[in-house]
Amino acid sequence: MKLLFNRVFDGADEMYALAEKALDKALAEYGDEAPLALPNTGYFLANHLAYLSKKITTLGELRESMVKIKTWMPGAQGAHANHLRDVFHSGYAAFLAAEVIEAIKYVNNAHPYKGEYHGHISDAEVRELGVPLVTGDIPGFTVIIGPAPSDDEAAEIIKGYQTRGIFVFLIGGIIDQARRKNLSMGFPVRIVPVGPDIWSVTHIISLVNRAAMIFGAVQPGDHDRLDEYTFYRIKAFVNAFAPVADIVVSAGAGAIAMGFPVITNDTQDMWKVPKSLIIQENTEDFIETSMEARDIKLKITAIDIPVAYSSAFEGEIIRRADMQVDIDGSRVDCFELVRTKDASEIEDHAIEIIGQDFDSVEPGSRFALGIIVEVAGKNMQSDFEPVFERRIHYFINCTEGIMHTGQRDLIRVRISKAAFEVGFRARHLGEVLYAKMKNEYESVIDKCQIKIYTKPDDLKKLRTEANIIYNKRDARLASLTDENVNVFYNCILCQSFSPAHVCVVTPERLGLCGAVSWLDAKATNELNPNGPCHLVKKDKLLDERLGAWEDVNEAVNKASHGNLNKVTLYSILTDPMTSCGCFECICGIEPASNGVVIVNREHTGMTPLGMTFSEMATMTGGGIQTPGFMGHGKYFIASKKFIMAEGGSQRIVWMPKALKDLVAERLNKTVSELNGIENFTGYIADETIAEDTESLMQFLNEKNHPALAMEPLL
């Protein structure tokens, strides 16, 4: 019988030998100077950076790494020591050796898995997880190493985690089982087929270590803080089906060292270690055992619908071939509206369908739909209506087999054939909205009823009436400025991952994630005064141009636990607001043009700064102030307060075309009103015009961009 510790050591030895073989082969084929980079990341080989403080850029640099990795492996030196330090170091060594194996696949090939497996996880994907992690929409992660005892059991455990919101990573034979059961997989639905072999686990460890560096500002090589961050802030665990090979055991030791319990039904040479290595012989109990081991407790909202409901379905795409009905507000009259009523006018939980249902039309047909959510409550305010209304998108999107985009009268909803065939009808949209509105806003909504309209004549009239209401709200929002409100709000929602970061939300500066406006923060504070958003006074103005207040500084210092003393709201150079890591955009100074470059998270190409989004993002985040760089939301770009201290939006010289098109109407209006420049976005370069300084400057000079004549930034 082999001791468990020896299984760890032997497994790490095996992983090391595979890495050594792969490296020798690659060096012989490509040479020491061959560039080595994983795509769309500013963190090089993130595990090497995190554990060894090494920025690997060439194949040859891995030679020295292999020497260091070997020193972490008692097994490689023939000295199997039975103490935890050696076991955990061997586990980390296994991760590093695995990263060598996987990284080599990307030499001269940005897509080595050809779409069959996910492989490397980009920085943008890591950042996408920030908001759902801090809100609890993703309560945790599981890594499932298979195959399971049967295809049916594989599908059951995967779907079981998905319906609980757990993000699922799959490694090995369980991926083939999921495919045979026709499970939808991919990052948007939170079931990711990482790779066929155990060494692909390094991509998951890379995600975790980058989360620590991005959100937690953990510095490369700080092993204690890395372990602390992963243990306390990343709710992850591993499920490993028997038989578990030694090489898998070695990776499991690394997972346990990071604070991630391993649950397995393999009893061979295994020890039961409470909260770390857990033997659960009944694989049907894996989910319950795993959730308990990581202390994940879920608040389940019971919804009377024939399909599953979970945040994991938020990113589900319904293709035209799989669509039963298409509700398209750009082609037929559609809308969504939340209205406040007197309690006497509402029958709680009444759901009324006024018109035909989904089963009255042929599959694939276009369908008109209007939804009015009527609410009443003694604490209800009209300012809450648009806040609740925007949540309709999220509430419906979390329904399995339903896709929702847009808001107001420009919505797009698709009902899948699969959902329709199990009985999903229009009434069930009402069931979802009733349950979620009452559950999430119970302190405000005492009664709620849903009216669903599908008659074209009704919808034409109701859509017109809805637009009158939308316009009144817009006028109300437009009247809100930083000057004419008495208070701001802070938001510390992201502190579960970025402990030092604080957002200050004002009418003219939304949260950097793009999800929290001043009205959202106001509603959140009034719904839950002890929640993530708190009042910030603005009585003691220090500098109007910079956007500096003594009260704001005091509030930020307190909320950041003393990590931040001063912040300005309108400057990128003087005490700029910090970032957590889940910002929609990042803005950086471009010295040659005397302007700023903005890039959004979705853009993976190069910028004139010579950096991608991922590389620019390493300059900020984790609650650290970095003058010259600033994370922000997309719609802050068109605010009159955007870098006002440095001259405002007319400093923008470059942004990706998709982002420029998105903000064009609002940005052009702002610059016209402030600076008298018409069609300002025509002065801004994008990736179709320039991706380097020389091309950028040529374009800006041709356009006579206003930034060229402004006061020097530096």
GUNUNU-85630 format. One line per 10 residues: number of its first residue (from 1); their letters; for each residue x, y, z of C-alpha. Coordinates in steps of 0.001 Angstrom, whole numbers. Each point is the difference from the previous one (the first is absolute). Layout:
BEGIN
NUM	a	X:Y:Z; ...
This chain:
BEGIN
1	mkllfnrvfd	0:0:0; 1419:3379:-1062; -208:2897:2436; -2164:2909:-1155; 2953:2393:296; 2062:-2230:-2276; -2817:21:-2538; 235:3809:-21; 3761:-93:-474; -148:-2650:-2732
11	gademyalae	-2769:1880:-1805; 2013:3223:72; 3016:-1919:-1315; -2160:-1288:-2855; -1291:3487:-855; 3552:1364:86; 1253:-2727:-2330; -2744:778:-2511; 840:3712:163; 3706:-712:-462
21	kaldkalaey	-708:-2164:-3036; -2321:2609:-1534; 2521:2791:593; 2925:-1931:-1480; -2043:-736:-3101; -1147:3612:-369; 3506:1398:471; 1329:-2341:-2664; -2752:1075:-2398; -273:3737:717
31	gdeaplalpn	3162:1014:1869; 639:1928:3193; -1065:3390:-1406; -3435:-1118:-1151; -2629:2365:1476; -2188:-1581:2642; -3267:1700:899; -3500:-1086:860; -2627:2018:-1907; -1887:2980:1412
41	tgyflanhla	1732:305:3343; 2283:2565:1548; 1225:-2508:2582; 2323:-2106:-2186; -59:-3556:1367; -2067:995:3029; 958:-2918:2257; 3703:581:-624; -559:3695:687; -1973:-691:3179
51	ylskkittlg	2214:-2690:1532; 3448:747:-1450; -295:3751:-768; 1171:-828:-3522; -1286:1698:-3161; 506:-2726:-2577; 267:1348:-3548; 2103:-2605:-1842; 322:-3772:-54; 3580:204:1212
61	elresmvkik	-1054:1739:3217; -1819:-3180:1001; 3349:-1789:487; 681:1976:3183; -3604:-465:1104; 299:-3756:-266; 2994:116:2337; -1994:1986:2547; -3025:-2268:-324; 2182:-3016:721
71	twmpgaqgah	1174:1492:3295; -3625:22:1146; -287:-3759:-551; 1446:-2304:2686; -954:-2900:-2242; 2222:1233:-2787; 2941:-50:2421; -798:-3431:1407; -805:1384:3449; -3687:-656:617
81	anhlrdvfhs	-665:1845:3248; -3265:-530:1817; -923:3527:920; -2536:2368:-1478; 2419:2638:-1225; 1582:-2451:-2431; -3397:-1315:-1051; -1368:3471:-734; 3184:1108:-1775; -233:-3097:-2171
91	gyaaflaaev	-3580:935:-820; 1052:3485:-1083; 2868:-1517:-1979; -2521:-2195:-1794; -1980:3119:-981; 3136:1723:-1280; 1108:-3044:-1987; -3516:-236:-1402; 222:3641:-1081; 3188:-807:-1901
101	ieaikyvnna	-1778:-2820:-1850; -3004:2141:-873; 1881:3202:-870; 2161:-1826:-2532; -3164:-876:-1933; -471:3735:-660; 3395:518:-1663; -860:1182:-3527; -3614:-1042:574; -2549:2258:1711
111	hpykgeyhgh	-2693:-2702:-206; 1610:-3391:665; -3295:-1600:1080; -1831:1163:-3162; -3156:702:1962; -363:-3581:1231; 1148:1030:3480; 260:3429:1622; 3601:-130:1191; 1418:3368:1076
121	isdaevrelg	-2407:2414:1712; 488:3628:-1062; 365:2968:2348; -3311:1349:-1336; -1720:-3221:1046; 1574:223:3459; -1277:3563:346; -3474:-984:-1224; -288:-2154:3109; 591:2933:2359
131	vplvtgdipg	-3544:1358:322; -1873:-3353:154; 2468:-1237:2591; -448:2959:2311; -3782:38:-413; -187:-3725:710; -1450:-851:-3414; 2973:-2332:-205; 213:-1429:3539; 3000:-2190:-804
141	ftviigpaps	2036:-2089:-2445; 355:-3727:-463; 2613:-1894:-1964; -1347:-3411:-1043; 2585:-2581:-1050; -1616:-2990:-1669; -1474:-2074:-1382; -2973:-532:2295; -1376:-3515:507; -2519:557:-2832
151	ddeaaeiikg	-967:2595:-2591; -3288:604:1785; 1741:628:3322; 2505:2319:-1702; -2850:2082:-1438; -1855:-29:3315; 2917:1305:2049; 950:2640:-2591; -3583:1284:-290; -381:-231:3774
161	yqtrgifvfl	2878:2417:512; -1127:2224:-2861; -3510:426:1401; 1574:1026:3310; 2038:2696:-1761; 3326:-1777:551; 2528:606:-2791; 1038:-3405:-1378; 3392:-874:-1489; 319:-3425:-1621
171	iggiidqarr	3193:-1977:-546; 433:-3355:-1713; -2581:-2625:-910; -2940:1797:1585; 166:2435:-2925; -745:-2842:-2434; -2872:-1079:2256; -1439:3517:-19; 190:89:-3800; -1770:-3332:-301
181	knlsmgfpvr	-2800:1406:2163; -147:3119:-2224; 690:2410:2855; 541:3596:-1050; 3541:994:985; 2086:3160:-121; 987:2987:2126; -3379:1785:-434; -1933:-2935:1546; 2699:-606:2643
191	ivpvgpdiws	858:-3560:-997; 3508:84:-1423; 1649:-3066:-1604; 3556:995:892; 2055:-2845:-1470; 288:-3776:-431; 2959:-509:2348; 655:785:3653; 2744:2517:-837; -2670:2302:-1487
201	vthiislvnr	-918:712:3649; 2759:2610:-131; -2391:2308:-1904; -2401:-23:2948; 2817:674:2483; 1122:2836:-2275; -3501:1507:205; 77:-161:3791; 3479:1512:315; -873:2792:-2428
211	aamifgavqp	-3133:740:2023; 2261:466:3040; 2303:2349:-1929; -2791:1868:-1854; -2585:431:2735; 2066:-445:3151; 3163:1859:-1073; 2019:-3008:1194; 3574:415:-1166; 1779:-2744:-1968
221	gdhdrldeyt	2017:-2256:2272; -1961:840:3151; -897:-3609:797; -1621:696:3347; -2387:2605:-1400; -760:-2185:-3016; -974:-2885:2257; -2005:2309:2252; -1854:1507:-2952; -874:-3306:-1664
231	fyrikafvna	-1018:-1604:3292; -2291:2770:1235; -1259:1653:-3176; -259:-2745:-2640; -2705:-2547:830; 1306:-2888:-2059; 162:-3777:335; 916:-3083:-2018; -1993:-3122:-832; 2185:-2899:-1150
241	fapvadivvs	-1601:-3267:-1084; 1748:-3306:644; 2456:-1272:-984; 2208:2983:851; 3508:-274:-1463; 3083:1212:1882; 398:2936:-2383; -3532:1120:899; 772:-462:3701; 2971:2358:-339
251	agagaiamgf	-2245:2684:-1532; -2471:-645:2820; 2712:752:2560; 526:3381:-1638; -3743:662:43; -207:-813:3719; 2959:2305:678; -1980:2800:-1651; -2959:-721:2272; -2046:-2039:-2477
261	pvitndtqdm	-1309:-3282:1449; 118:-3132:-2133; -2997:-2330:68; 514:-3467:-1481; -1492:-3485:36; 3457:-1552:-385; 952:-1783:3231; 3269:-1519:-1216; 2866:1192:2225; -2031:3130:850
271	wkvpksliiq	-353:1523:3463; -3119:1755:1107; 987:3537:974; -2999:2101:1163; -511:3165:-2059; 2965:-897:-2265; 1:-3486:-1499; -3491:-1420:371; -921:-3558:-900; -3605:-180:-1181
281	entedfiets	-623:-3477:-1380; -3528:881:-1146; 633:2209:-3023; -3649:1083:-15; 822:1973:3159; 2976:1840:-1525; -1907:3279:-374; -1314:153:3538; 3353:-1094:1461; 1912:2542:-2086
291	meardiklki	-2247:2933:865; 213:-862:3680; 3796:-331:-151; 325:3537:-1387; -2758:1440:2205; -2052:1109:-2998; -3588:704:1007; -2507:931:-2656; -3212:1955:254; -2325:-1805:-2378
301	taidipvays	-3007:1813:-1455; -2762:-2483:-853; -1437:836:-3434; -2887:-1902:-1566; 1477:-561:-3470; 724:-3186:-2007; 3715:808:-583; 2977:629:2259; 802:3451:1345; 3568:1096:769
311	safegeiirr	2419:2847:-656; 2026:-2554:-1998; -2530:329:-2849; 478:3776:-250; 2389:-319:-2933; -1977:-2654:-1887; -339:666:-3737; -3079:-1251:-1864; 833:-498:-3680; -2643:534:-2680
321	admqvdidgs	-200:-3733:-727; -755:-696:3678; -2554:2793:407; -3746:-518:528; -982:3683:-16; 1927:3222:-610; -1112:3091:1913; 1771:2846:-1817; -672:3579:1058; 1782:1368:-3068
331	rvdcfelvrt	-2613:-1577:-2304; -3218:-238:2025; -1428:1954:2925; 1591:-1217:3249; 802:1594:3349; 652:-596:3700; -1206:2359:2703; -126:148:3790; -2785:2162:1472; -829:957:3575
341	kdaseiedha	-3638:-451:987; -2082:363:3114; -247:-3244:1952; -3769:-61:-532; 580:-243:-3763; 2157:-3122:173; -839:-3651:498; 3216:-1560:1247; 1422:-2725:-2294; -2630:636:-2684
351	ieiigqdfds	1423:-816:-3449; -2239:994:-2909; 593:-900:-3663; -1863:2428:-2260; 121:-1563:-3446; 1421:-3149:-1566; 2680:-2244:1457; 3174:-1492:-1473; -1841:-3151:-1153; -2235:2008:-2354
361	vepgsrfalg	2714:605:-2605; 2239:-2181:-2148; 3529:-860:1255; 2489:2739:-835; -2689:2688:-299; 423:3617:1011; -2054:911:3070; -1046:3325:1553; 133:341:3781; -475:2666:2642
371	iivevagknm	625:-553:3707; -1285:2306:2723; 1139:-748:3543; -2229:1818:2477; 1263:345:3561; -1183:1531:3245; 1611:538:3373; 109:2591:2757; 3736:515:-642; -257:57:-3795
381	qsdfepvfer	1319:3076:-1857; -381:934:-3650; 3806:282:-266; 170:-3748:590; -2071:-809:-3119; 2837:245:-2564; 2337:-1851:2385; -2419:-2920:254; -757:208:-3709; 3642:-507:-960
391	rihyfincte	-10:-3182:2091; -2638:-1548:-2284; 2794:-765:-2469; 1980:-1914:2604; -2992:-1766:1554; -1265:-1377:-3318; 3475:-834:-1286; 644:-2383:2899; -2802:-2262:-1241; 1229:-3129:-1773
401	gimhtgqrdl	-834:124:-3707; -900:3707:-51; 2193:2766:-1450; -594:3680:749; 1820:3097:-1230; -752:3720:152; -2423:1964:2134; -2976:2331:-184; -1605:-303:-3478; 3071:-1398:-1728
411	irvriskaaf	-2:-3488:1466; 831:-3300:-1697; -1273:-3213:1596; 353:-3485:-1434; -1810:-3050:1366; 1798:-3226:-880; -1754:-3003:-1465; 1297:-2076:2914; -1601:2322:2582; -3241:146:-1992
421	evgfrarhlg	-186:-3779:-315; 124:-473:3781; -2846:2455:430; 1494:3507:282; -2617:2630:-868; -514:3757:409; -1398:-457:3507; 3354:-1349:1130; 1694:3300:-833; -2417:1490:2507
431	evlyakmkne	838:-2683:2572; 3703:821:-312; -525:3735:346; -2419:-319:2918; 2276:-2335:1962; 3171:2025:-565; -1562:3424:586; -1567:-1107:3267; 3133:-1863:1114; 2625:2631:-800
441	yesvidkcqi	-2019:3075:952; -2053:-1338:2885; 722:3065:2138; -1710:2221:-2600; -2446:-2145:-1983; -2958:-1203:2039; -2147:-1007:-2959; 777:-744:-3650; -2055:-950:-3046; 1060:-648:-3591
451	kiytkpddlk	-1869:859:-3198; 1247:-1510:-3261; -1407:1476:-3212; 275:-1714:-3393; -2743:1673:-2116; 1654:2246:-2646; -2642:2754:315; 397:136:3797; 3775:12:-284; 155:2902:-2448
461	klrteaniiy	-1958:2217:2401; 1765:-1243:3143; 3460:390:-1530; -754:3663:-735; -1140:511:3592; 3100:-1790:1298; 2265:2300:-2001; -1624:3042:1597; 943:-1454:3386; 3549:-834:-1169
471	nkrdarlasl	454:3566:-1252; -1135:1468:3326; 2499:-2205:1815; 2782:1042:-2365; -806:3631:640; 170:-678:3734; 3360:-1748:-380; 1351:2761:-2230; -868:2535:2672; 2131:-1834:2565
481	tdenvnvfyn	3513:1407:182; 2759:-288:2552; -702:3590:1021; -3739:-258:642; -103:-3106:2196; 764:132:3703; 1866:-3296:281; 2055:-2505:-1946; 209:-3721:758; 2857:-2404:284
491	cilcqsfspa	-129:-3619:-1127; 2145:-2643:1686; -1620:-3010:-1634; 3315:-1063:-1539; 1859:-57:3316; -626:-3718:345; 2648:-321:-2725; 1732:3389:68; 188:971:3689; 1531:3465:-497
501	hvcvvtperl	-2238:1260:-2826; -2874:2460:396; -2166:1406:-2787; -1480:3472:503; -3199:203:-2042; -1429:3378:-1018; -2763:1035:-2420; 2652:681:-2622; 2378:-2870:807; -1406:-3510:175
511	glcgavswld	1862:-2919:1537; 2967:-1229:-2015; -1681:-3375:-600; -2740:1871:-1891; -2712:-1640:2107; -514:2543:2804; -1418:3460:-721; -703:2656:2630; -3667:-1025:9; 993:-3683:307
521	akatnelnpn	2224:854:2969; -2760:2123:1538; -2498:-2837:-354; 2485:-2551:1353; 709:2179:3033; -3653:605:765; -903:-3668:-511; 2864:-1132:2236; 1809:2735:1983; 2528:-2582:1222
531	gpchlvkkdk	686:-1247:-3521; 2795:890:-2438; -1057:3598:-793; 267:2775:2587; -687:3723:128; 2982:2283:-606; -392:3643:972; 1377:2725:-2265; -133:3085:2196; 3716:863:146
541	llderlgawe	1185:776:-3523; 3796:129:-385; 420:384:-3767; -2870:298:-2467; 2169:-648:-3071; 1494:-3225:1374; -3213:-1144:1642; 1489:-155:3503; -1965:136:3244; 1225:-423:3552
551	dvneavnkas	-3124:-2045:823; 667:-2337:-2940; 3604:-507:1120; -1165:-858:3514; -2594:-2448:-1308; 2471:-1662:-2374; 2640:-305:2717; -2489:-1693:2301; -1453:-2299:-2675; 3457:-1040:-1241
561	hgnlnkvtly	1136:-856:3549; 2647:2700:-133; 1502:-1098:-3321; -1066:3158:-1810; 258:3552:1355; -1015:2216:-2905; -1953:-376:-3205; -1126:2373:-2728; -2975:-749:-2208; 870:2005:-3116
571	siltdpmtsc	3740:-555:-486; 2149:-2744:-1462; 3238:1547:1264; -704:1200:3536; -1118:-2676:2475; -2241:-1798:-2526; -2692:-2353:1223; 1219:-3554:487; -1143:-3073:-1906; -830:-3500:1134
581	gcfecicgie	673:-1821:-3254; -3462:-462:-1518; -103:3383:-1742; -1664:172:-3430; 2707:2289:-1427; 3447:1297:817; 1300:3438:-922; 3695:787:-291; 2025:3077:-955; 1546:-36:-3501
591	pasngvvivn	2992:2400:339; 756:634:-3696; -3495:1285:-767; -575:1785:3312; -3185:-2042:263; -1438:-3176:1457; -696:-3441:-1395; -3046:-1975:1150; -404:-3733:-533; -2884:-2228:1043
601	rehtgmtplg	309:-3479:1476; -1394:-1731:-3096; 2705:1396:-2293; 2945:-2389:-294; 2133:1914:-2498; 2920:2391:440; -341:3671:975; 2261:2931:-956; 1522:-248:3488; 1660:-3217:-1121
611	mtfsematmt	-2138:-1913:2490; -3146:-2081:-221; -2878:406:2435; 1466:-2788:2139; 3390:1678:120; -1485:3425:784; -2137:-1573:2691; 3085:-1225:1848; 754:3688:633; -3046:383:2210
621	gggiqtpgfm	-2413:-2100:2040; 31:-1563:3434; -918:3291:1685; 3283:1712:-923; 193:3561:-1351; 1993:257:-3231; 177:3586:-1301; -250:-64:-3797; -2226:-3090:-91; -3618:-327:1068
631	ghgkyfiask	-2667:-2703:-154; -3560:1164:-732; -3388:-906:-1456; -790:404:-3701; -2584:2714:470; 2266:2147:2160; 1834:843:-3247; -2846:2318:-1043; -332:1625:3416; 789:3693:332
641	kfimaeggsq	2101:-963:3013; 2229:-2478:-1892; 3633:1035:804; -1366:3558:306; 3148:1106:1847; 2092:-817:-3081; -2352:1608:-2523; -2699:-2627:-315; -1106:-2313:-2789; 1718:2037:-2729
651	rivwmpkalk	3236:-1635:1223; -1123:-3352:-1460; 2145:-861:-3013; -626:-3738:-476; -2468:-2720:908; -1174:-3245:-1653; -2575:537:-2733; -2688:-2092:1745; 330:2119:3139; 94:3236:-1989
661	dlvaerlnkt	-3215:-952:-1804; -1657:-913:3306; 652:3371:1667; 3:2197:-3112; -3388:1667:365; 473:946:3666; 3667:911:-367; -605:2220:-3022; -2772:1808:1885; 2222:563:3053
671	vselngienf	2979:1384:-1943; -2284:2171:-2121; -1547:1555:3102; 3286:443:1864; 2446:855:-2772; -2059:856:-3096; 1541:-2870:-2012; -2499:-1844:-2194; 276:-3730:-753; 2954:-366:2351
681	tgyiadetia	246:-3786:-478; 1145:743:-3534; 3195:1400:1564; 644:-3206:1971; 2137:-2733:-1529; -789:-3690:372; 1638:-3321:-873; -1002:327:-3667; 2055:3223:-167; 2929:-442:2394
691	edteslmqfl	1465:-2465:2475; 3342:1767:453; 1171:3494:920; 1204:983:-3486; -3296:-827:-1723; -1943:1588:2843; 1901:3277:-227; -399:116:-3777; -3783:-347:356; -275:2515:2855
701	neknhpalam	2016:2604:-1911; -2162:-496:-3084; -3105:525:2117; 1570:2825:2037; -1131:-1770:3174; -578:2481:2865; 2243:-1947:2420; 3044:1023:-2046; -491:3645:1005; -955:-551:3638
711	epll	2172:521:3062; 2617:-2759:372; -1155:-2922:2137; 3494:-901:1171
